[in-house]
């Protein structure tokens, strides 16, 4: 009986140590397995001709004026990251979409596309299709839709050569007049 009691005590201690060291991801910030971007520290900037970065609009996660055309641009600059996000292998990106009256548009394919940009002074467009391009470790259509894995809990696989400086959204539905970034989380498998 003494041996059984010792075995139970060892198992209980091991379970407590395992729980204490596993760490979890709370409502933002960093843990060992994830980093969620503080969206209040982001800045929406104007994007001019030939992708010239203009003045901040005063917004953090949403375009201040309605989009005027299909594939209009919402460029959001990230703050400096307090962790090395290049160590993460996946990213989850979520956004909401609104019509001209401010009504939320149901999530689905065909509303918007997103590009994660490493250096905002270089090419921010990449090629015509989805995928990975120099300076763009993720370009994906259908954010929030069935075929857009970046907006799932699992996210999309990425390989960062440096911490990204910004994220570019483009409306792919003419009824989408506003895009609001709601989450960017870097994480591992």
N, C-alpha and C positions, 0 to 999 in steps of 0.2 A: 504494500500500500504506500509506503514512503516513496518508493521509486515512481509510482504513478503520480503522486503529488508533486514531486520534483519535475517530472516531465510536463505536467500541466502548468507549473509555474514558469518553466522555460518558454513554453509556447506563448503564454500570456505576455511575458516580457518582450519576446520577439515581435509579437503583434503590435504592442504599444510602440516599440522603436520604429517599426515599419510605417505606422500611421503618422508618427511625428515627423518622419523624414520625407514623406512623399510629396508634400507641398501641393497646393491647389492654385487654380487661377481664379481670382476674385473678379470683382466688377471693373477691372482695369489695371493698368500697370504691368509689372513683370512678375513672372514666376519662373521656375527652372524650365518649364515646357512651353511657355507662351509669353508674348508681349502684346498688349493692346495699346494702340496709339491713343494718346490724349487728344481727342478731336478739338477740344477748346483751344489748344495751342496751334492748330493748323491755320493757314491763311489762304483764302481764295484770292487769286490774282487775275487781272485781265490778261488775255492772250491775244496779242496783236498780229499784224501781218508777219508772215514768215516765222511764226511762233515766238515773236518777241514778247518777253514777259513784262507786263506793265505794272501799274500800281496795285497795291492791295485794295480790295473792294470794301473791306470792313467786315466781311463775312468770314466764317470759319469753315463751314461744311456745305454751303448751298449757294447757287448762283443768285445774285441779287435781282437780276432782271431776267424776264422770260427769254428763252431761246428764240432766235429769229428765223432759224432754218434747221433742217435736218442735219445731223452730225455737227451741231454747234458744240462749243467747248466749255468745259468747267475744269479749270486747272486748280488743284489744291496743293499747296506746299506743306510738307511735313516739318515739324520742329526737329531739332537735333535729337537723336535717339539716345536715351541714357543707357542702352544695352546694345550689344553687337547683334543686330538683327540678321547679319549674314550667316549666323549659325543656325537659323531656322530654315526648314525645308518646305514649308507650306504657308499659304496666306489665305485668310478668309476676308472677303470684302463684301459689305452689305450697303445697300442704298435704298432710298425711297424715291418715288417718282410722283410728280404732281402736274395737273393740267393747268390751263391758263386761269381758271377760277380758284386755284388752290386746292382742288379736290385730289385726294390721293388716288393714283392709278394702281390697279391690282398688279402684283408682281407677276411677271411672265416673260417668255421669250420675246425678243424684238423691241424692248424698251430702251436699252442702253448698252454701250460697250465701255470697257475700262482698259487703261494701259497704266501699268506701274512703271515709273520712270526713275532711273538711277541718277542721271545728271540732267537737270532741266536746261542746261546751256547747249545740249546736244540734241540729236534727233528725238522727237517725242512721238513720232507716228509709226515708225517701222514700216513693214510691208502692208499689203492689202488684206491679208488674212490673219486669222488668230495664230498665236504662237509666241515664240521667243525671238527677239531681235537684239542686235547690238544696242545697248542702253535701255532696252525694254524687256525685262525678264518675264513679263506677263502681259499679253494682250488678249482680251477675251470678250466675245459678244455675249449677249443674253444674260447680263448680270441680273440676278434675281429670278431668272427663269429656270425652267426644267433642265435645259441643256447648258446652264452656266454654273459649273462646279465651284467657282470662286466664292459664291455666296452660300455655300453649304458649310456645315460645321467642320467637315473634313478639309474644305478649302481646295486650292489648286497648288500643285507642286511648283516650287520656284527654286532657282539657284542664283543667289545674289552675289555679284562681285564687289558691291559696295552698298552701303545703306541707301535706300531710295530717297530722293529729294522731293518727289511729288507723285501725284496720281491724276490722270486725265480721264474724265468721263465725257462721253459724247452721246447725245440722244439719237437713237436710231428709229424713233417713232415720232412723227411730227406733232402728235398730241402731247408728248412729254415736253413741258415748258420749264420745269424746274427739277433738278436732281439734288438730293440731300444725302450726303455720305453719313452712314449711321455706325459703321464699324470697320476697322482694319485691325486684324489680329494676325501676328506672325506666330507660327507654332510648328511643332514637329509631328511626325506620324504618331 
